[in-house]
Amino acid sequence: MQMKAIVVTDQAAGTAGMTLTERPEPSAAINDVIVEVHASGFVPDEGAWPSTWVDRAGRDRTPSILGHELAGVVTALGYGTTGLSVGQRVLGVSDWHRDGSLAEYVAIEARNLAPLPGDVDFTVGASLPISGLTAWQGLFPHGGLQSGQTVLAHGAAGAVGTMVTQLAREAGAYVIGTGRAADRQKALEFGAHEFVDLDSDTLEDVGGVDLVFDVIGGAIQQRSAALIRAGGTLVTVTGPTPVRPADGRTVDFVVEADPAGLSEIVRRVRDGRLRTNIGDIAPLDGAIAALTPTQRRTGKIIIRMRS
Ligand SMILES: NC(=O)c1ccc[n+]([C@@H]2O[C@H](COP(=O)([O-])OP(=O)(O)OC[C@H]3O[C@@H](n4cnc5c(N)ncnc54)[C@H](OP(=O)(O)O)[C@@H]3O)[C@@H](O)[C@H]2O)c1
């Protein structure tokens, strides 16, 4: 059986070369499930990730289906799969090195998925796994955030930054958000106590902070590290860096599938403590235009496979 999917084949063209095409429906390997995808998120720089182009052994794996966060319904179980059942609503992060979720179906390990309660819409579900878990893992297991600490949340109006801001504030932190001038209102609405416009305010005016959550890198990362108090942490999701606080540590990490963390995030969405940050929503047939916007994006782009 064939299915529709968003595919890339040419690394030089990157995600600009994506096409909507027919691909074989996946089959479930050991411990996999097949999920009928209802909605999928997308991180715009997937084209820059080596895992989009090669498998774990470094071999060309194109044509590659993009998209690594999803919400949908389990339709089949692989050999030996436990913990999920056919017909169950789920959300989660798919393996970076395997075909992704911008497709009608995806094969995914059951351990990458958490249950999606019936009162959480698939669109909301698909917006949570990567940005929600990145924020959760960066603040708590990696950043060791404690109540009363100060967090500098870069890109605070973005997909990750809005989650960082809300989770840090709920944990009792004082949150200083950053971004473009146009992001001020949104960052404050998502809970930042104050906002720094990186284009025209002086970052150093914020004084000392305990945790920097960096989604930008470069000179902003370097300047932010200098603001970290003794014992504090620079958490970055922009890749390995030599930058270290003078008396603190740096953690760079890639988000991991984590059903328990995802359930914590879903619980907070259901009880109103956490609000997701969705931008454009498009059907699969209109996905390419939505995924390659000509204007500045704000919020997570979600592609709906089924209405
Ligand atoms: N390692 C991991 O596990 C992991 C997980 C998730 C995301 N990430 C990475 O984290 C980054 C953010 O992801 P996201 O989904 O939150 O993206 P996003 O929704 O685009 O948010 C990023 C925000 O930061 C702002 N920003 C970036 N550079 C800036 C600068 N120099 N000055 C002021 N504002 C700036 C962006 O504004 P503009 O759009 O105007 O630049 C945007 O509002 C991406 O590079 C993504 O690949 C890594």
The ligand as an SDF file (V2000), in Angstrom:
LIG
                    3D

 48 52  0  0  0  0  0  0  0  0999 V2000
   19.0490   20.0010   20.4640 N   0  0  0  0  0  0  0  0  0  0  0  0
   17.7530   19.7950   20.5510 C   0  0  0  0  0  0  0  0  0  0  0  0
   17.3140   18.7820   21.0960 O   0  0  0  0  0  0  0  0  0  0  0  0
   16.7920   20.8070   20.0190 C   0  0  0  0  0  0  0  0  0  0  0  0
   15.4280   20.6380   20.2670 C   0  0  0  0  0  0  0  0  0  0  0  0
   14.5370   21.6140   19.8130 C   0  0  0  0  0  0  0  0  0  0  0  0
   15.0280   22.7180   19.1150 C   0  0  0  0  0  0  0  0  0  0  0  0
   16.3570   22.8220   18.8970 N   0  0  0  0  0  0  0  0  0  0  0  0
   16.8910   23.9930   18.1910 C   0  0  0  0  0  0  0  0  0  0  0  0
   16.5830   25.1380   18.9640 O   0  0  0  0  0  0  0  0  0  0  0  0
   16.3790   26.2450   18.1160 C   0  0  0  0  0  0  0  0  0  0  0  0
   15.0420   26.9020   18.4590 C   0  0  0  0  0  0  0  0  0  0  0  0
   13.9900   26.0110   18.1250 O   0  0  0  0  0  0  0  0  0  0  0  0
   12.4830   26.5350   18.1600 P   0  0  0  0  0  0  0  0  0  0  0  0
   11.6650   25.4190   17.6340 O   0  0  0  0  0  0  0  0  0  0  0  0
   12.1660   27.1240   19.4780 O   0  0  0  0  0  0  0  0  0  0  0  0
   12.5760   27.6930   17.0560 O   0  0  0  0  0  0  0  0  0  0  0  0
   11.6560   28.9950   16.9350 P   0  0  0  0  0  0  0  0  0  0  0  0
   10.2370   28.6740   17.2220 O   0  0  0  0  0  0  0  0  0  0  0  0
   12.0170   29.6070   15.6240 O   0  0  0  0  0  0  0  0  0  0  0  0
   12.1660   29.9320   18.1350 O   0  0  0  0  0  0  0  0  0  0  0  0
   13.4230   30.5500   18.1590 C   0  0  0  0  0  0  0  0  0  0  0  0
   13.1960   32.0040   18.5390 C   0  0  0  0  0  0  0  0  0  0  0  0
   14.4510   32.6160   18.8030 O   0  0  0  0  0  0  0  0  0  0  0  0
   14.5120   33.8340   18.0660 C   0  0  0  0  0  0  0  0  0  0  0  0
   15.8920   34.1620   17.7380 N   0  0  0  0  0  0  0  0  0  0  0  0
   16.8000   33.3810   17.1000 C   0  0  0  0  0  0  0  0  0  0  0  0
   17.9680   34.0650   16.9480 N   0  0  0  0  0  0  0  0  0  0  0  0
   17.7670   35.2780   17.4970 C   0  0  0  0  0  0  0  0  0  0  0  0
   18.5960   36.4330   17.6560 C   0  0  0  0  0  0  0  0  0  0  0  0
   19.8630   36.4470   17.2200 N   0  0  0  0  0  0  0  0  0  0  0  0
   18.0820   37.5100   18.2720 N   0  0  0  0  0  0  0  0  0  0  0  0
   16.7990   37.5000   18.7120 C   0  0  0  0  0  0  0  0  0  0  0  0
   15.9660   36.4420   18.5980 N   0  0  0  0  0  0  0  0  0  0  0  0
   16.4540   35.3500   17.9900 C   0  0  0  0  0  0  0  0  0  0  0  0
   13.7390   33.5170   16.7990 C   0  0  0  0  0  0  0  0  0  0  0  0
   13.3970   34.6800   16.0940 O   0  0  0  0  0  0  0  0  0  0  0  0
   13.6440   34.6990   14.5010 P   0  0  0  0  0  0  0  0  0  0  0  0
   12.7510   33.6420   13.9280 O   0  0  0  0  0  0  0  0  0  0  0  0
   13.2850   36.0850   14.1020 O   0  0  0  0  0  0  0  0  0  0  0  0
   15.1230   34.3960   14.3060 O   0  0  0  0  0  0  0  0  0  0  0  0
   12.5440   32.7810   17.3970 C   0  0  0  0  0  0  0  0  0  0  0  0
   11.5780   33.6610   17.9270 O   0  0  0  0  0  0  0  0  0  0  0  0
   16.4510   25.7050   16.6850 C   0  0  0  0  0  0  0  0  0  0  0  0
   17.7430   25.9470   16.1820 O   0  0  0  0  0  0  0  0  0  0  0  0
   16.2340   24.2200   16.8490 C   0  0  0  0  0  0  0  0  0  0  0  0
   16.8520   23.4520   15.8590 O   0  0  0  0  0  0  0  0  0  0  0  0
   17.2480   21.8990   19.3180 C   0  0  0  0  0  0  0  0  0  0  0  0
  1  2  1  0
  2  3  2  0
  2  4  1  0
  4  5  1  0
  4 48  2  0
  5  6  2  0
  6  7  1  0
  7  8  2  0
  8  9  1  0
  8 48  1  0
  9 10  1  0
  9 46  1  0
 10 11  1  0
 11 12  1  0
 11 44  1  0
 12 13  1  0
 13 14  1  0
 14 15  2  0
 14 16  1  0
 14 17  1  0
 17 18  1  0
 18 19  2  0
 18 20  1  0
 18 21  1  0
 21 22  1  0
 22 23  1  0
 23 24  1  0
 23 42  1  0
 24 25  1  0
 25 26  1  0
 25 36  1  0
 26 27  1  0
 26 35  1  0
 27 28  2  0
 28 29  1  0
 29 30  1  0
 29 35  2  0
 30 31  1  0
 30 32  2  0
 32 33  1  0
 33 34  2  0
 34 35  1  0
 36 37  1  0
 36 42  1  0
 37 38  1  0
 38 39  2  0
 38 40  1  0
 38 41  1  0
 42 43  1  0
 44 45  1  0
 44 46  1  0
 46 47  1  0
M  CHG  2   8   1  16  -1
M  END
$$$$
